[in-house]
């Protein structure tokens, strides 16, 4: 079917974005997880490489540090993941089957602008956070759909940031609420994993450490893919609410 997919309430809101986002993610879980793991590959391989060899105290310390850095790197990589998954989100909203190849092609076609948006967004958020936490959060919410703008509208790096600012105007508090809820899901899953496995990690048993890291990295891929779907859904609802744009019209920009 080539047209609008499942009809939803077109008003932008936390519940609407979450319900639609989780529905799309669950329906396309395999291609979305594959694409996320593909983009995360350098970070995943770095961590898995540290599992090779004897688990000395020094190696365990390096592994813990690597996991901490990896979590931060994945936050940045999520902007790239989001750009790749956004085309899949729009395909689903049109009622079409999500194609891994089409998502990769769409992502690669806008790779350098998205990288530029990713870099400048990170600089802006960090600068805002240095001033105070609240300005950093405001900037993050303001630039929440900047990579989607770069993919579909191609206004240039600075133009993508400005366009995201305009689209999110009046909805920053809702975006913050969305981020808080996603953060709570992430925290809850992390707490569950640590409750079940953390004692084994501390015991420095190589098998248990490896198992813990595998579970943790799997969690990062799952949560990263979910978090990366949401900006695409948010972008769709912002465009349709403010401008009446349909999923078919969005997809046509990449045809």
N, C-alpha and C positions, 0 to 999 in steps of 0.2 A: 504494500500500500504506500503510495507516494502522496502524502498529505499530512495534515495534523493528526497526531496519534491520539492517545487517551486525553480527553478533554478534562481540564482541571480549572479550578477557580483561578482566574488570571491576576488576582490582586497579590502584590508582593507581601509576604509575611513569613515569620519564622516557621510556623506550622506548615504552610504551603511549600516552602523550600525544602524543609526536612522530609515531609511525606513523599514529595515528588522525587527528591534526591535519593532517598533510600529505596524507593520503588525501582528507579532506573538502575541504581547500583546492583540491587539483588538480581534484576533481570539480566544484567550484563556482567556478572561478577567475574567470570573467567577472563574475557578480554581486558577488563579494567585492571584486574590483578596482574595480568601479564604485562601490560603497558607500564604499570607502576613499578614492578620489579625490574623491568628493562631500564627505566630511567634511574632507578636506585642502584643499578648494578655495580658501579664503582665503589659505592659505600658498602654495599652488601659483601662484595668480594674482599674489601679491606678488613672487615670484621671477621669474616670466615677464615681469612688467611692467618689471623692471630690465634685461631684455634689449633693450628698445626704445630706439632711438637709438644714437648713436655710443659705442663702447666706449672711453671715456677711462680714464685711470688711476684717477680718482676713482670712476667708475661700476663699474669692475672691483673696487675695494676695497669698495664698498658691496654688490656682489653676493656677494663672499666672506663678508662679515659676515652678510648675509641668509641665506646657506646654513647658516652656523653656528647662527644663532638658530632657523632653520626646523627643524633636526634636533632641537633641544630642545623646540620647540613640538609637533612630531609625536609625541614620546614621551608628552606629556600628552594629545594628541588621540587617541592609541591607546586610551585608556581608553574614550572615546566610541565609537570604531570598534568596539572589542571588544564593547560593549553592543549595538550594531546587528547585528554578525555572530553574536552568541551565539544568537539565535533561529534563524538559518540553520543553525548547527551542530546545534542540537537537531532541526530539521526533517530534516536529513540523517540523523541518528542514528535517527530514526523511520522512515527509508526513504522520506521524502517529497521532492519536488522543492523546491529552495530558491526562494522568491519574493522578488524585490527589494522589491516593495511591502510584503509582510508584514514584512520586516526593518525597513524604514523606519518603518512604523506602530508596531511593537513598540519601536523605539528612541525615537521621538517620544513615545510614551505614558509612557516613564520618563525623559524627557530631563532634567528639572530634578533629580530625585533623583540621576541619574548624574552630572550636572555638580557637584552638591554632594559626591558621593563622590570625584569626580575632584579637586576642590579640596582637600578635607581629606586625601586620600591623598597628594597632592603636598606639602602642608604637613608631614605626618608624616614622609615620606621625607626631605625637605630638612632637617627638624629633626634627624632621626637621623644624617644625613650630616654635618651641622655638628659634631655631637659626635664622630663618627668614622665612617669608611666602613662598617665592619662593622655597626653598629647600623642604618645606613640601608638596607643590603641585607636585613637581617633584617626590617625594617618593610615593605620592598617585597614580600618573599616572603609575609609575613603578610597583606598586603592584596591579594594577587594576583588573587583572585576576587571582590573587593568589588563591582565593577560588575555582575557576573553575579548576585550576591545581590540588588542593587538592582532588577534587571530582573525576576527570577523570584519573589522572596520579599517584596519591598516592606516591609522592616522599618524604613524611615527611614534617613537618612544615617548617623547614629552606629550604628544597629543593623546596617547593612550592613558597617561596618568590624569590629564585634565578631563578627558571624557569619563573616566571612572569616577572622578570627583563629582562630575555633574550627574551621572546616573545614580550614584548613591546618596545624593543630596536628599535629605528628608527621611532617609532610611538607615542612617548609621547606627542608631540605637538598636534597631532590629537585627542588623548584621552583628553587632556586638553580642546580642542575646544568642544568636545562632552559634557564634564562636564559643561562647561560654558553655552552651549545651554540648557541643562537640568536644570541648575540653573535658567536661565532666565524664563523658563516655570514655575518652582516652584514659583519664585518671582512674576510673573504676576498673577498666580492664587491666591496667598496669598494677593496681592494688591486688587484684585477684591473682595475677601471675606471680607477684612477689610473695603473696600469702602462701601459695602452694609450693613455690620452687626456691625462694630466696635463701632458705636455710641450707639447701643443697649447694647453692652457689658459694656461700660463705665457707662451706666445708672443704672447698677446694678439691673436690673430686672431679677429675677431668671429664668423665662421662656426663655428670650432672651439669657441669659448667657449659659444656657443648650443647646439651639439651636446652638449658635455660636460654642461651644465646639464640639458638634456632627458633625457639618460641617467641623470643623478644623481637627478632627481625621479622618473623612472620606477622606479628602484631603490627609492626611499623608499616609493613606493606598494606595490610588490610585497612588500617586507620588512615594511612596516606591516600589510598584510593578513594575512600569515603569522603575525606576532607577535600579532595581535589574535584570531586563531582559537584559539590555544593556551589562553588562560584559559577560554574556553567549554568546551573539551574537558576541561581540568583540573577545572573545576567539576562537569561531568558525572560524571567518575570519582570525585571526592571524595564526591559525594552518593550514588552507587550503592555505593561501598565502605563508607561509614560508616552509611548510612541505607537502602540498598536501593531508592532511588528510580530509576524508569525514565525514559527520554527522553519517553515518552508522558505520564507524570505531570508532568514539567517543562513540556512544551508546553501542557498543560491549564491551567496557571497563567496563561497569556496568552490563552486562548480566551475 
